[in-house]
Amino acid sequence: MTFSALSHLECPRCGRTHDAQSLTNLCACGSPLLARYDLSAVSTTPSDVATRTPDLWRYHELLPVQSASSVVTLGEGMTPLLDLARLGDLLGLPRLKMKDEGLLPTGSFKARGAAVGVSRASELGARALSMPTNGNAGAAWAAYAARAGLPITVAMPVAAPSINRTEVAVAGAELVLVRGHIGQAGAWVREAVADRIPEVFDVSTLKEPYRIEGKKTMGLEIAEQLGWRMPDVIVYPTGGGVGLIGIHKALLELRELGWVSGELPRLVSVQSTGCAPIVAAFDAGERESQPWPDPRTVAFGLTVPKALGDFLVLDALYATRGTAVAVTDQQILEDLSVAGRLEGLFLSPEGAATVSAARQLRETGWLGEQDDVVLLNTGNGLVYPDTVAVDAPEVDPPA
Ligand SMILES: Cc1ncc(COP(=O)(O)O)c(C=O)c1O
């Protein structure tokens, strides 16, 4: 039995195929590359998977890492899929669920992409890594790079959550704070790092093909946790869109394997009104987005003015009869508190944005009462301690 069924890399834009056995960034046409698997060679069944350890490596045939000894892990995966009975009642969605990614190592779903991306980069002989980040990805990649013994340079906007700086620093990574947004941090990485560190491998979002494979496991887990069934709707907070592209890819692969059947869930991209390039493109029926001027939102991970994989996100929304919605920062913060009070969950603002989107889509009737809806809380609220004002009296202890 092979550990991984990876066969090659494929360009979703021009269709060219690439060898998967060397370190590769983009296709010559500028598009991100996608990992392809020989699914006909996978003889594993869902019951085999059920006997494996509860982490994302239980799906190793559908992941790119070639050998178990290359796996760099901090125990990531199999996050809870929670019923949100009280919140669902309030929103008129009795079947509402949330996958809580806040419990992963480094506090966000970025651990999935980092675990698989670092494992594969290290397996293929990378000597040093570099990346721009909105914070959480940098924290995750720094941690996994440390565990793999690989140096990494992380460029982060000055405005990113301060705990992310600490996480990067504690993992011993080189940290640079860029006065600008993630696109400008990416430009710094391209210009400043390549000259200084000769063999550096750029692991920016979608510039290498394996981060998406890690994030794909959110889709694999949702299907497994529902008893190898797909929900009606999945609501995802979209910045670079890697998670949404990954979930779509996962479900297509599972359907090809015959582990799930039927129509794919309608996929929903949520952005903030302060940075909503995908929503604007979707509303205009476009295949690509336009750069968003002056991106700003409390859901910092969504501050991506123009995603490299925007066309893949939009394709996934159109193909699944999904939609894209923008929600205000004020609504996000209100829903963060509502979810805390009703469900005991301290959501990231990105996760709270999915609650606001579900609220909005139920109000407009796009979501029906019987829809089986899964929201993604992509990060832990503890990373953003200032989202909730605390008004508690200070008292002296009794004498
Ligand atoms: C907590 C959180 N949610 C969502 C996102 C957006 O992720 P994606 O690139 O998959 O759209 C980010 C990205 O930084 C994030 O940190």
The ligand as an ORCA input file, in Angstrom:
! r2SCAN-3c Opt
* xyz 0 1
  C      -8.435     33.101     11.367
  C      -8.400     33.203      9.874
  N      -9.499     32.901      9.175
  C      -9.521     32.944      7.817
  C      -8.404     33.350      7.097
  C      -8.498     33.368      5.593
  O      -7.955     32.186      5.097
  P      -7.923     31.773      3.576
  O      -6.623     32.222      3.033
  O      -8.050     30.292      3.556
  O      -9.065     32.451      2.909
  C      -7.233     33.671      7.787
  C      -6.017     34.072      7.041
  O      -5.117     34.709      7.545
  C      -7.212     33.582      9.196
  O      -6.111     33.853      9.913
*
